[in-house]
Amino acid sequence: MLDKAEEVMYNNGDVSIYHLGGNVVYIDCVVNSGKPYLRVAESYSVRVNGVRRNKKRTIRNIGPMWRFDDGEPDFLGRLKRSFKEGRPLVPGLEDLIDDKPVRKFTVEFDRDSEADRYSKPKNLGYFVLDSLYDKLGIYDVLSRYKSDQGLDINLNGLCKLLVFGRVLEPDSKLGTFESRDKYLFNITRSERQQDVYDVLTYLNRVSGSIQKRMNHKIRQTVGRNTEVCFYDVTNYYFEIDDNDEDETDDNGNVIKRGLRKKGVSKENRHTPIAQMGLFIDDNGIPISYQLFPGNATDTTTLRPAMKKTVDTMDFGRVIIVADGGLNSGQNIAHILDVGNGYIVSKSTKKTDKKTKAWILDDTGYHWNETGTQKIKSQIRTRKITAEDGTQREITEKLVSYWSKKHHDRERHENQKFIEYLESVTANPDKLKDKPKKIEQFLKKDQVDPKTGEILNTTTALSIDTQKVQEYIDLMGYYTIMTSEIDKPDEEIISKYHGLSRIEDSFRITKSDLQGRPVFVSTPQHINAHFLICFIALTMIRLIQHKILIHQGKTTNSTHSWESGLSAARIQSALNEWQADPLPGGYHRTTNPSDDLLLIANALNVNIALRIPTVPDLRKLKFLFDNAF
């Protein structure tokens, strides 16, 4: 039985509110022959000799509880709540909820004097984020740290403010602090701007603990699919001119490298950058992140990132999936030494002649039915050098894969360069203004310009046509090295394709969460900034995971990976869900968008409250708190 507001009229300063009327109908449970028995009851009151007495009567018998119990905890409590919210878990009770009589009353107020007090809408979308914050265990870590350190600061409230702001309406730290009153219920009691920067300092100190706690809670609730862990590196730019200086000891030895350094920017920036390595699981949910100086090469980041995170998280054996930039003997040796496996790509253009010949030899390839893909593999042994300088021999599978789609794209991207190569073959004088990319295709002979004989005279440049043809022939091919010798070739390729999820995570962090440019300056605050982005990204991924399950879609498909709802649409849906305060403790809520209804349905929460009271909204928040 719903006792909540249904409709509002807001004209000429009058607010008309319609309430459901009648007696209270509810789920009742009685013991019959020692077993719980469910029924729908109605409470009502009567007057006897002028005294009002409360009574109840049975409206409908449902049956023994065991017949309907789904095995999940607190079935009776959930059944009662679902009936009260108008979406009963037991079918056949809908007629006891709908079409109830209504009664009307009107609240009047002076628009000129009071309207402004009720004109500022408050955000409700953060209810979803607040429930995730607690479920991820962040509250526990910060509460413990605050107690241990004896801090007098609203640590959790300010952290929530920064995380929720990053998801809903990314802004500077101060901008987020200044808009702290936009939420329906206060998130933080802090009034000092300096508290924001103090919290960044504390968040940096517990960053590792928060990541480990989040992983533990995700494994408990959602479950981690860690047969494979994807790892990749990206970088974020800063709007500064100079590198951070390294810290040195008295002898000039570097004891700590500066973080913001000029390096190879993924966005072709020429200002200092910081590198970030990210691990995600097979469902696309983040596991951990690690920061590195901007001039660090991708290859050097994997081992330290693993040692600080994945190696300590008790996943059991996992397969590390990474692209060719992470491929090195030291990385492979470390992965194997800790009992894990690997799937990493290798550039066909940079491989040895023997391997290139094997790739281009059509013998052994298996084609698909449409003739658009082919694949083959071989088992081989090779020597690698470990981190300690020792050499070892490993056995691995090398998979070669060609696709027409990849070939056509690569050919299109290089068409102008191929045409240039063909033109300089016919007209060598064009080599005087050669682009850097052409170096690998040049032959450099010492010749006598008069006779053409090879002499130690001058250097003549010419195109190595054999290399050019090999370059063209290798288009569309790529190779993957893996420790998983017994897995089918198609499965290896499929798991490698999953790297697109981590690329999408980088895009969300940079664009939707506006993770860059970074406007804080100290290494501690920079790390805290990325911790906030990491938490926000994880929340978005968990919402998407719930939506996919609700839609009955797979959460770890690599060929047609879906998100359920894009990060931008999730942001918009949660940000647009607002409540206007009205006189008498009532609120007028915005009509939920289709995207918001999808999120709510995925979380099994009924949000159909048009003129709720404060207690109603607190109950709604409680429902979200128990949705994950």
C-alpha positions as CSV (number, residue, x, y, z in Angstrom):
1,M,0.0,0.0,0.0
2,L,1.7,3.2,-1.1
3,D,1.1,6.3,1.0
4,K,3.1,8.7,-1.1
5,A,2.3,11.8,-3.1
6,E,1.1,11.3,-6.7
7,E,0.6,14.6,-8.4
8,V,1.3,18.3,-8.1
9,M,-0.2,21.5,-9.4
10,Y,2.0,24.6,-9.0
11,N,0.0,27.7,-10.0
12,N,-0.2,31.1,-8.5
13,G,1.7,30.1,-5.5
14,D,-0.7,27.2,-4.6
15,V,0.6,23.6,-4.3
16,S,-2.1,20.9,-4.5
17,I,-0.9,17.5,-3.3
18,Y,-2.8,14.3,-3.8
19,H,-2.4,11.4,-1.4
20,L,-3.5,7.9,-1.6
21,G,-6.3,7.3,0.9
22,G,-8.0,4.4,2.6
23,N,-6.8,1.9,5.2
24,V,-3.2,0.6,5.3
25,V,-2.7,-2.7,3.4
26,Y,0.5,-4.7,4.1
27,I,2.1,-8.1,4.0
28,D,1.6,-10.1,7.1
29,C,3.3,-13.3,8.2
30,V,1.7,-15.7,10.7
31,V,2.8,-19.2,11.9
32,N,0.5,-22.0,10.9
33,S,1.3,-25.5,12.1
34,G,4.8,-24.3,12.9
35,K,5.5,-22.9,9.4
36,P,5.5,-19.2,8.2
37,Y,2.4,-18.4,6.2
38,L,2.0,-15.2,4.1
39,R,-1.1,-13.2,3.7
40,V,-2.2,-9.6,2.8
41,A,-3.8,-7.8,5.7
42,E,-5.5,-4.5,6.2
43,S,-5.4,-2.3,9.3
44,Y,-8.3,-0.2,10.2
45,S,-9.8,1.6,13.2
46,V,-13.2,1.5,14.8
47,R,-14.9,3.4,17.7
48,V,-16.4,1.3,20.5
49,N,-18.1,3.3,23.2
50,G,-16.3,6.4,22.0
51,V,-12.9,4.7,22.2
52,R,-10.9,4.3,19.0
53,R,-9.4,0.8,18.6
54,N,-7.1,-0.5,15.8
55,K,-7.9,-3.8,14.2
56,K,-6.7,-5.8,11.2
57,R,-8.3,-8.3,8.8
58,T,-7.1,-10.7,6.1
59,I,-7.6,-9.4,2.6
60,R,-6.0,-12.3,0.8
61,N,-4.1,-15.5,1.7
62,I,-0.9,-15.9,-0.2
63,G,0.4,-19.3,1.0
64,P,3.4,-20.9,2.8
65,M,6.5,-18.7,2.6
66,W,8.7,-21.6,1.4
67,R,6.7,-21.7,-1.8
68,F,7.9,-18.2,-2.8
69,D,11.2,-17.8,-1.0
70,D,14.0,-17.1,-3.6
71,G,16.8,-18.2,-1.2
72,E,18.3,-14.8,-0.9
73,P,18.7,-13.2,2.5
74,D,15.7,-11.5,4.2
75,F,13.0,-12.6,1.8
76,L,10.2,-11.5,4.1
77,G,11.7,-8.0,4.6
78,R,12.2,-7.6,0.8
79,L,8.7,-8.8,0.1
80,K,7.2,-6.3,2.5
81,R,9.2,-3.4,1.0
82,S,8.5,-4.4,-2.5
83,F,4.7,-4.5,-1.8
84,K,4.9,-1.1,-0.1
85,E,6.8,0.3,-3.1
86,G,4.2,-1.0,-5.6
87,R,6.2,-3.8,-7.2
88,P,5.5,-7.0,-5.2
89,L,7.9,-9.9,-5.5
90,V,5.0,-12.3,-5.4
91,P,2.8,-12.2,-8.6
92,G,-0.9,-11.6,-8.4
93,L,-0.9,-8.9,-5.8
94,E,-0.9,-6.0,-8.2
95,D,-4.7,-5.4,-7.9
96,L,-4.2,-4.6,-4.3
97,I,-1.9,-1.7,-5.1
98,D,-3.4,0.1,-8.1
99,D,-6.5,2.2,-8.4
100,K,-6.8,3.4,-4.8
101,P,-8.9,6.4,-4.0
102,V,-7.2,9.7,-3.4
103,R,-7.7,12.7,-1.2
104,K,-6.6,16.2,-1.9
105,F,-5.3,19.0,0.2
106,T,-3.7,22.4,-0.7
107,V,-0.7,24.1,0.8
108,E,-0.7,27.9,0.3
109,F,2.2,30.3,0.6
110,D,3.2,33.8,-0.4
111,R,5.2,33.4,-3.7
112,D,7.0,36.7,-3.3
113,S,8.3,36.0,0.1
114,E,8.9,32.3,0.1
115,A,9.3,31.0,-3.5
116,D,13.0,31.7,-3.5
117,R,13.5,29.4,-0.6
118,Y,12.1,26.5,-2.6
119,S,13.4,27.4,-6.1
120,K,16.9,25.8,-5.9
121,P,16.8,22.1,-7.1
122,K,18.8,19.5,-5.3
123,N,20.5,16.5,-6.9
124,L,19.1,13.0,-6.3
125,G,21.3,11.0,-8.7
126,Y,24.0,10.9,-6.1
127,F,21.9,8.3,-4.2
128,V,23.3,5.7,-6.6
129,L,26.9,6.8,-6.1
130,D,26.5,7.0,-2.3
131,S,25.5,3.4,-2.2
132,L,28.5,2.4,-4.3
133,Y,30.8,4.4,-2.1
134,D,29.8,2.4,1.0
135,K,29.7,-0.9,-0.8
136,L,33.3,-0.4,-2.1
137,G,34.6,-0.1,1.4
138,I,36.0,3.3,1.0
139,Y,34.1,4.6,4.1
140,D,35.8,1.9,6.2
141,V,39.3,2.7,5.1
142,L,39.0,6.4,5.7
143,S,37.1,6.1,9.0
144,R,39.9,3.8,10.3
145,Y,42.6,6.2,9.1
146,K,40.8,9.2,10.7
147,S,40.6,7.4,14.0
148,D,44.2,6.2,14.0
149,Q,45.5,9.6,13.1
150,G,43.2,11.5,15.4
151,L,42.1,13.8,12.6
152,D,39.4,16.5,13.1
153,I,38.2,16.7,9.5
154,N,35.2,15.3,7.6
155,L,37.3,12.9,5.6
156,N,34.6,10.7,4.2
157,G,32.3,13.6,3.4
158,L,34.9,15.5,1.5
159,C,36.1,12.4,-0.4
160,K,32.5,11.7,-1.4
161,L,32.1,15.3,-2.5
162,L,35.2,15.0,-4.8
163,V,34.2,11.6,-6.2
164,F,30.5,12.5,-6.8
165,G,31.5,15.8,-8.4
166,R,33.9,14.0,-10.7
167,V,31.1,11.7,-11.9
168,L,28.2,14.2,-12.1
169,E,29.8,17.5,-13.1
170,P,33.6,17.5,-13.3
171,D,35.2,20.7,-12.1
172,S,38.2,22.0,-10.3
173,K,38.6,20.9,-6.7
174,L,37.5,24.4,-5.4
175,G,34.6,24.5,-7.9
176,T,33.4,21.1,-6.6
177,F,33.7,22.4,-3.0
178,E,31.7,25.6,-3.8
179,S,28.8,23.5,-5.2
180,R,28.7,21.2,-2.1
181,D,25.1,22.3,-1.3
182,K,23.6,21.0,-4.5
183,Y,22.9,17.6,-3.0
184,L,19.5,16.9,-1.3
185,F,21.1,15.8,1.9
186,N,24.4,17.4,3.1
187,I,27.4,15.3,2.1
188,T,30.0,17.3,4.2
189,R,29.8,19.8,7.0
190,S,33.1,21.3,6.0
191,E,33.2,25.1,5.4
192,R,36.9,25.6,4.8
193,Q,38.4,25.4,1.3
194,Q,41.7,24.3,2.8
195,D,40.0,21.1,3.9
196,V,39.8,20.0,0.3
197,Y,43.6,20.1,-0.1
198,D,44.2,18.5,3.3
199,V,41.9,15.6,2.2
200,L,44.0,15.2,-1.0
201,T,47.1,14.7,1.2
202,Y,45.3,12.0,3.3
203,L,43.9,10.3,0.2
204,N,47.4,9.9,-1.3
205,R,48.5,8.2,1.9
206,V,45.8,5.6,1.8
207,S,45.6,5.2,-1.9
208,G,47.0,1.6,-1.9
209,S,44.7,0.6,1.0
210,I,41.6,1.9,-0.8
211,Q,42.4,0.1,-4.0
212,K,42.9,-3.2,-2.1
213,R,39.7,-2.7,-0.1
214,M,37.7,-1.9,-3.3
215,N,39.0,-5.1,-4.9
216,H,38.1,-7.1,-1.8
217,K,34.5,-5.7,-1.8
218,I,34.1,-6.2,-5.5
219,R,35.1,-9.8,-5.2
220,Q,32.6,-10.3,-2.4
221,T,29.6,-8.6,-4.1
222,V,30.0,-8.5,-7.9
223,G,32.7,-11.1,-8.3
224,R,36.0,-10.7,-10.1
225,N,36.6,-12.5,-13.3
226,T,40.4,-12.5,-13.2
227,E,41.2,-15.4,-15.5
228,V,42.7,-12.5,-17.5
229,C,43.9,-9.1,-16.4
230,F,44.3,-6.4,-19.0
231,Y,47.1,-3.9,-18.6
232,D,47.9,-0.8,-20.5
233,V,49.5,2.6,-20.1
234,T,48.4,6.1,-21.0
235,N,49.5,9.6,-20.0
236,Y,48.0,12.9,-18.8
237,Y,49.3,16.3,-19.6
238,F,49.8,19.3,-17.3
239,E,49.7,22.9,-18.4
240,I,53.2,23.8,-17.2
241,D,56.4,24.5,-19.1
242,D,59.2,22.7,-17.1
243,N,59.8,19.2,-15.8
244,D,59.7,18.4,-12.1
245,E,63.2,18.1,-10.7
246,D,64.6,14.8,-9.4
247,E,65.4,14.5,-5.7
248,T,69.1,13.7,-5.2
249,D,71.3,12.8,-2.2
250,D,74.5,14.6,-1.2
251,N,76.4,12.6,-3.8
252,G,74.1,13.6,-6.6
253,N,72.5,10.2,-6.9
254,V,68.8,10.3,-7.8
255,I,66.7,9.0,-4.9
256,K,63.3,10.0,-6.3
257,R,62.4,11.0,-9.8
258,G,60.1,13.9,-10.6
259,L,56.7,12.9,-11.7
260,R,55.8,15.5,-14.4
261,K,58.3,15.0,-17.2
262,K,58.3,15.6,-20.9
263,G,57.9,12.3,-22.8
264,V,56.0,10.6,-25.6
265,S,52.5,12.0,-25.3
266,K,49.6,10.0,-26.5
267,E,47.9,13.3,-27.4
268,N,50.9,14.9,-29.1
269,R,51.4,17.4,-26.3
270,H,54.7,19.1,-25.7
271,T,54.2,19.9,-22.0
272,P,55.2,17.6,-19.1
273,I,53.1,14.5,-18.7
274,A,52.6,11.7,-16.1
275,Q,52.2,8.1,-17.0
276,M,49.4,5.9,-15.6
277,G,49.3,2.1,-15.8
278,L,45.9,0.5,-15.3
279,F,44.7,-3.0,-14.6
280,I,41.1,-4.1,-15.4
281,D,39.4,-7.5,-15.1
282,D,37.6,-9.5,-17.8
283,N,34.3,-7.6,-17.1
284,G,36.0,-4.2,-17.7
285,I,36.0,-3.3,-14.0
286,P,39.2,-1.5,-12.8
287,I,41.5,-3.4,-10.4
288,S,44.3,-0.9,-9.7
289,Y,46.3,1.9,-11.1
290,Q,49.9,3.2,-10.6
291,L,51.6,6.5,-11.6
292,F,55.0,6.8,-13.2
293,P,57.2,9.7,-14.4
294,G,56.2,11.1,-17.8
295,N,59.5,10.0,-19.4
296,A,59.2,6.4,-18.3
297,T,58.8,4.0,-21.2
298,D,55.7,1.7,-21.2
299,T,57.8,-1.4,-21.0
300,T,59.3,-0.3,-17.6
301,T,55.9,0.2,-15.9
302,L,54.5,-3.4,-15.9
303,R,56.7,-5.0,-13.3
304,P,56.5,-2.3,-10.6
305,A,52.7,-2.0,-11.2
306,M,52.3,-5.7,-10.7
307,K,54.5,-5.9,-7.6
308,K,52.5,-3.1,-5.9
309,T,49.0,-4.3,-6.8
310,V,48.1,-7.5,-8.7
311,D,50.9,-9.6,-7.1
312,T,49.5,-8.8,-3.6
313,M,45.8,-9.3,-4.3
314,D,45.5,-13.1,-4.0
315,F,43.9,-13.6,-7.4
316,G,45.5,-17.0,-8.0
317,R,46.9,-17.6,-11.5
318,V,45.9,-14.8,-13.9
319,I,46.8,-14.2,-17.6
320,I,48.2,-10.7,-18.2
321,V,47.0,-9.3,-21.5
322,A,49.0,-6.4,-22.9
323,D,50.0,-4.8,-26.2
324,G,53.4,-4.9,-27.8
325,G,54.7,-1.8,-25.9
326,L,54.8,-4.0,-22.8
327,N,56.6,-6.9,-24.4
328,S,60.1,-7.5,-22.9
329,G,62.0,-10.4,-21.6
330,Q,62.1,-8.9,-18.1
331,N,58.3,-8.5,-18.0
332,I,57.7,-12.0,-19.4
333,A,60.1,-13.5,-16.8
334,H,58.4,-11.7,-13.9
335,I,54.9,-12.8,-15.0
336,L,56.1,-16.4,-15.2
337,D,58.1,-16.2,-11.9
338,V,55.0,-15.2,-9.9
339,G,53.0,-18.1,-11.4
340,N,51.0,-16.1,-14.0
341,G,50.6,-16.4,-17.8
342,Y,50.7,-13.8,-20.6
343,I,49.1,-12.9,-23.9
344,V,51.1,-10.1,-25.5
345,S,51.3,-8.8,-29.1
346,K,54.5,-8.5,-31.2
347,S,55.0,-6.2,-34.1
348,T,55.2,-8.1,-37.4
349,K,57.2,-5.3,-38.9
350,K,60.0,-5.6,-36.3
351,T,60.2,-9.4,-36.1
352,D,63.1,-11.4,-37.5
353,K,63.3,-12.6,-41.1
354,K,62.6,-16.2,-40.2
355,T,59.4,-15.3,-38.4
356,K,58.3,-12.9,-41.2
357,A,58.7,-15.7,-43.8
358,W,56.6,-18.0,-41.6
359,I,53.9,-15.3,-41.3
360,L,53.7,-14.7,-45.0
361,D,53.8,-18.4,-45.9
362,D,50.1,-19.3,-46.5
363,T,50.8,-22.9,-45.4
364,G,49.0,-23.9,-42.2
365,Y,46.4,-21.1,-42.1
366,H,42.8,-21.8,-41.3
367,W,40.4,-19.5,-43.0
368,N,36.9,-18.5,-41.8
369,E,33.8,-19.3,-43.9
370,T,33.7,-15.8,-45.5
371,G,37.4,-15.7,-46.3
372,T,38.0,-12.5,-44.3
373,Q,40.2,-14.0,-41.5
374,K,42.9,-16.6,-41.2
375,I,44.9,-17.9,-38.3
376,K,47.8,-20.3,-37.6
377,S,50.2,-20.9,-34.8
378,Q,53.4,-22.7,-33.8
379,I,55.1,-23.7,-30.6
380,R,58.6,-22.4,-30.2
381,T,61.4,-21.9,-27.6
382,R,63.4,-18.8,-27.1
383,K,65.7,-17.2,-24.6
384,I,64.8,-14.2,-22.5
385,T,66.8,-12.1,-20.0
386,A,65.2,-11.7,-16.5
387,E,65.4,-8.6,-14.3
388,D,68.4,-9.9,-12.5
389,G,70.3,-10.4,-15.7
390,T,70.0,-14.2,-15.9
391,Q,69.0,-15.9,-19.1
392,R,66.4,-18.6,-19.3
393,E,64.7,-20.6,-22.1
394,I,60.9,-20.5,-22.3
395,T,58.4,-22.3,-24.5
396,E,55.5,-20.4,-25.9
397,K,52.9,-20.3,-28.6
398,L,53.2,-17.8,-31.5
399,V,49.9,-17.0,-33.1
400,S,49.7,-15.3,-36.5
401,Y,46.4,-13.6,-37.5
402,W,45.2,-11.8,-40.6
403,S,41.9,-10.0,-41.1
404,K,40.6,-8.2,-44.2
405,K,39.2,-5.5,-42.0
406,H,42.6,-4.8,-40.4
407,H,44.3,-5.0,-43.8
408,D,42.0,-2.5,-45.4
409,R,42.3,0.0,-42.6
410,E,46.1,-0.3,-42.5
411,R,46.2,0.1,-46.3
412,H,44.0,3.1,-46.2
413,E,46.0,4.8,-43.4
414,N,49.3,4.3,-45.3
415,Q,48.0,4.9,-48.8
416,K,49.7,8.3,-49.3
417,F,53.0,6.9,-47.9
418,I,52.9,3.9,-50.3
419,E,52.2,6.3,-53.2
420,Y,55.3,8.4,-52.1
421,L,57.5,5.2,-52.0
422,E,56.4,4.3,-55.5
423,S,57.1,7.9,-56.8
424,V,60.6,8.0,-55.3
425,T,61.4,4.6,-56.8
426,A,60.7,6.2,-60.2
427,N,62.3,9.5,-59.3
428,P,65.2,9.1,-56.8
429,D,65.8,12.9,-56.7
430,K,62.8,13.2,-54.3
431,L,64.9,11.4,-51.6
432,K,66.7,14.7,-50.9
433,D,63.7,15.8,-48.8
434,K,63.0,12.3,-47.4
435,P,60.6,12.0,-44.4
436,K,61.9,10.2,-41.3
437,K,59.6,7.2,-41.9
438,I,61.3,6.3,-45.1
439,E,64.7,5.5,-43.4
440,Q,63.9,1.8,-43.0
441,F,63.4,1.4,-46.8
442,L,66.7,3.1,-48.0
443,K,69.8,1.4,-49.4
444,K,73.0,3.4,-48.9
445,D,75.8,2.5,-51.3
446,Q,79.2,4.2,-51.8
447,V,79.4,4.8,-55.5
448,D,81.4,6.7,-58.1
449,P,78.8,9.2,-59.6
450,K,80.5,9.0,-63.0
451,T,80.9,5.2,-63.5
452,G,78.4,3.9,-61.0
453,E,81.0,1.5,-59.5
454,I,80.8,0.9,-55.7
455,L,83.6,3.0,-54.2
456,N,84.3,4.8,-51.0
457,T,83.4,8.1,-52.7
458,T,79.9,9.5,-52.1
459,T,76.7,8.0,-50.6
460,A,73.9,7.3,-53.0
461,L,70.4,6.7,-51.7
462,S,67.9,4.4,-53.3
463,I,64.7,2.5,-52.3
464,D,65.0,-1.1,-51.2
465,T,62.1,-2.4,-53.2
466,Q,62.2,-5.8,-51.5
467,K,61.6,-4.1,-48.1
468,V,58.8,-2.0,-49.5
469,Q,57.1,-5.1,-50.9
470,E,57.5,-6.9,-47.6
471,Y,56.0,-3.9,-45.7
472,I,53.0,-4.0,-48.0
473,D,52.6,-7.8,-47.8
474,L,52.6,-7.7,-44.0
475,M,49.6,-5.3,-43.8
476,G,46.7,-6.9,-42.0
477,Y,48.8,-9.3,-40.0
478,Y,49.6,-9.2,-36.3
479,T,51.2,-11.8,-34.1
480,I,50.6,-12.7,-30.4
481,M,52.9,-14.5,-28.1
482,T,51.4,-16.5,-25.2
483,S,52.3,-18.9,-22.4
484,E,48.9,-20.6,-22.9
485,I,50.0,-23.3,-25.2
486,D,46.9,-25.5,-24.7
487,K,44.3,-22.8,-25.4
488,P,42.8,-22.7,-28.9
489,D,44.2,-20.0,-31.2
490,E,40.8,-18.4,-31.6
491,E,40.5,-18.0,-27.8
492,I,43.9,-16.4,-27.6
493,I,42.9,-13.9,-30.3
494,S,39.5,-13.3,-28.6
495,K,41.1,-12.5,-25.2
496,Y,43.6,-10.2,-26.8
497,H,40.8,-8.2,-28.4
498,G,39.6,-7.5,-24.8
499,L,42.2,-4.8,-24.6
500,S,39.7,-2.4,-26.3
501,R,38.0,-2.2,-22.9
502,I,41.0,-0.6,-21.2
503,E,41.3,1.8,-24.1
504,D,37.6,2.8,-23.5
505,S,38.4,3.2,-19.8
506,F,41.2,5.7,-20.6
507,R,38.8,7.6,-22.9
508,I,36.1,7.8,-20.1
509,T,38.7,9.0,-17.6
510,K,40.1,11.7,-19.9
511,S,36.9,12.9,-21.5
512,D,33.8,12.1,-19.5
513,L,35.5,12.5,-16.1
514,Q,37.8,15.2,-17.4
515,G,40.8,13.7,-15.8
516,R,43.1,16.0,-17.7
517,P,44.6,18.6,-17.8
518,V,45.6,18.1,-14.1
519,F,45.6,21.3,-12.1
520,V,47.1,20.2,-8.8
521,S,50.8,20.3,-8.6
522,T,52.4,18.2,-5.8
523,P,53.0,14.5,-6.4
524,Q,50.8,13.7,-3.4
525,H,47.8,15.7,-4.7
526,I,48.3,14.4,-8.3
527,N,48.1,10.8,-7.0
528,A,45.0,11.7,-5.0
529,H,43.4,13.3,-8.1
530,F,43.9,10.0,-10.0
531,L,42.6,8.0,-7.1
532,I,39.4,10.1,-7.3
533,C,39.2,9.4,-11.1
534,F,39.8,5.7,-10.4
535,I,37.0,5.5,-7.9
536,A,34.6,7.4,-10.3
537,L,35.5,5.1,-13.2
538,T,34.9,2.0,-11.1
539,M,31.5,3.3,-10.1
540,I,30.5,3.9,-13.7
541,R,31.7,0.4,-14.7
542,L,29.7,-1.2,-11.8
543,I,26.6,0.6,-12.9
544,Q,27.2,-0.6,-16.5
545,H,27.8,-4.1,-15.2
546,K,24.4,-4.1,-13.4
547,I,22.7,-2.8,-16.5
548,L,24.1,-5.5,-18.7
549,I,23.0,-8.2,-16.3
550,H,19.5,-6.6,-16.2
551,Q,19.4,-6.7,-20.0
552,G,20.5,-10.3,-20.1
553,K,23.7,-9.5,-22.0
554,T,27.1,-11.0,-21.5
555,T,29.5,-8.8,-19.4
556,N,32.7,-10.1,-20.9
557,S,32.2,-10.5,-24.7
558,T,35.3,-9.5,-26.6
559,H,33.8,-9.5,-30.1
560,S,30.8,-7.2,-29.5
561,W,31.5,-5.7,-26.1
562,E,28.7,-3.5,-24.8
563,S,28.5,-1.1,-21.9
564,G,24.7,-1.2,-21.5
565,L,24.7,2.6,-21.2
566,S,27.5,5.0,-22.0
567,A,29.4,6.8,-19.3
568,A,28.1,10.2,-20.7
569,R,24.5,9.0,-20.6
570,I,24.9,7.7,-17.0
571,Q,26.3,11.1,-16.0
572,S,23.5,13.0,-17.7
573,A,20.8,10.7,-16.2
574,L,22.1,11.0,-12.6
575,N,22.9,14.7,-12.9
576,E,19.4,15.6,-14.3
577,W,17.5,13.8,-11.5
578,Q,16.6,16.6,-9.2
579,A,14.1,17.5,-6.5
580,D,12.6,21.0,-5.9
581,P,11.9,21.7,-2.2
582,L,8.4,22.8,-1.5
583,P,6.6,24.0,1.6
584,G,5.6,21.5,4.3
585,G,8.6,19.3,3.7
586,Y,7.4,18.1,0.3
587,H,9.5,17.9,-2.9
588,R,8.7,18.0,-6.6
589,T,11.0,15.6,-8.5
590,T,11.9,15.8,-12.2
591,N,10.4,13.2,-14.5
592,P,12.9,10.3,-14.7
593,S,14.5,9.9,-18.2
594,D,14.5,6.6,-19.9
595,D,18.2,6.2,-19.0
596,L,17.5,6.9,-15.3
597,L,14.6,4.3,-15.4
598,L,17.0,1.8,-16.9
599,I,19.5,2.4,-14.1
600,A,16.8,2.2,-11.4
601,N,15.3,-1.0,-12.9
602,A,18.8,-2.6,-13.1
603,L,19.2,-1.9,-9.4
604,N,15.6,-3.1,-8.7
605,V,14.6,0.3,-7.2
606,N,11.2,1.9,-7.8
607,I,11.7,5.7,-8.2
608,A,8.1,6.7,-9.0
609,L,7.8,9.4,-6.4
610,R,6.5,12.6,-7.7
611,I,5.8,14.7,-4.6
612,P,7.7,12.8,-1.8
613,T,8.4,14.0,1.7
614,V,11.8,14.0,3.3
615,P,11.1,10.6,5.0
616,D,10.0,9.2,1.6
617,L,13.3,10.4,0.1
618,R,15.3,8.9,2.9
619,K,13.6,5.6,2.4
620,L,14.4,5.9,-1.4
621,K,18.0,6.5,-0.5
622,F,18.0,3.4,1.7
623,L,16.7,1.3,-1.2
624,F,19.7,2.4,-3.3
625,D,22.0,1.7,-0.4
626,N,20.9,-2.0,-0.6
627,A,20.9,-2.2,-4.4
628,F,24.5,-3.4,-4.9
